[in-house]
Amino acid sequence: MKLKVCGMKLNTLEVATLDPDYLGFIFWEPSKRYFEGTIPRLPASIKKVGVFVDAPLEAILKKVDTYDLQAVQLHGNESPEFCNDLKTINNDRSKALEESSIEIIKVFSIKDDFHFSILTPYENVCDYFLFDTKGKLPGGNGFTFSWEVLKNYPSTKPYFLSGGIGLDEIGKIREFQQRPESKYCHAIDVNSKFESEPGLKDIKKLKEFKEVLSNE
């Protein structure tokens, strides 16, 4: 499984030395991890993900250009039509500039159960799904949801597994990897459980977690 470290803000270069597959930068102003400023130069192996919550299409595209994002994570109530518009405009732009298209990640929050039929209209307009825990805020709630729900996952779309994952979940991840529903789990997404304060990541904990993932 690949690793995404989200909520980057204060020690991005230190985290980058661990060579995660994705680094997430939150562009939702109410977040304690809201990112502004300059993203330092990162290894080409690391994809920069912009995280948005019901942002206008033009605002997303502007951030993509400003920060040279390789992926966009939609964490609000974005419709399939919105995702399709983003995908279409981005594909046209990337062809004109002879660049790779950005990846579109659509987030769905889960509490005790989930109606997977909600995913159907999004199948052809995003590259990945992301499942996290439903809480008061869009992400960053620090709690895991019951992964048993994913036994009913009906799709072949690769997905990110998120929501309060920390070192305490290593055993749970190992068990999950032995189950059929983990087949399409593309990456583990971590954030608050690896922080000493919002936006400041604990490098020692992240290194330990990444080593476990790499050895599975």
Secondary structure as GFF3:
##gff-version 3
##sequence-region A 1 216
A	DSSP	beta_strand	2	5	.	.	.	ID=ss1
A	DSSP	alpha_helix	12	16	.	.	.	ID=ss2
A	DSSP	beta_strand	22	26	.	.	.	ID=ss3
A	DSSP	beta_strand	47	52	.	.	.	ID=ss4
A	DSSP	alpha_helix	57	67	.	.	.	ID=ss5
A	DSSP	beta_strand	71	74	.	.	.	ID=ss6
A	DSSP	alpha_helix	80	97	.	.	.	ID=ss7
A	DSSP	beta_strand	103	110	.	.	.	ID=ss8
A	DSSP	three_ten_helix	116	122	.	.	.	ID=ss9
A	DSSP	beta_strand	128	133	.	.	.	ID=ss10
A	DSSP	three_ten_helix	147	152	.	.	.	ID=ss11
A	DSSP	beta_strand	159	161	.	.	.	ID=ss12
A	DSSP	three_ten_helix	167	169	.	.	.	ID=ss13
A	DSSP	alpha_helix	170	177	.	.	.	ID=ss14
A	DSSP	three_ten_helix	180	184	.	.	.	ID=ss15
A	DSSP	beta_strand	185	190	.	.	.	ID=ss16
A	DSSP	three_ten_helix	192	194	.	.	.	ID=ss17
A	DSSP	beta_strand	195	197	.	.	.	ID=ss18
A	DSSP	beta_strand	200	201	.	.	.	ID=ss19
A	DSSP	alpha_helix	203	215	.	.	.	ID=ss20
###
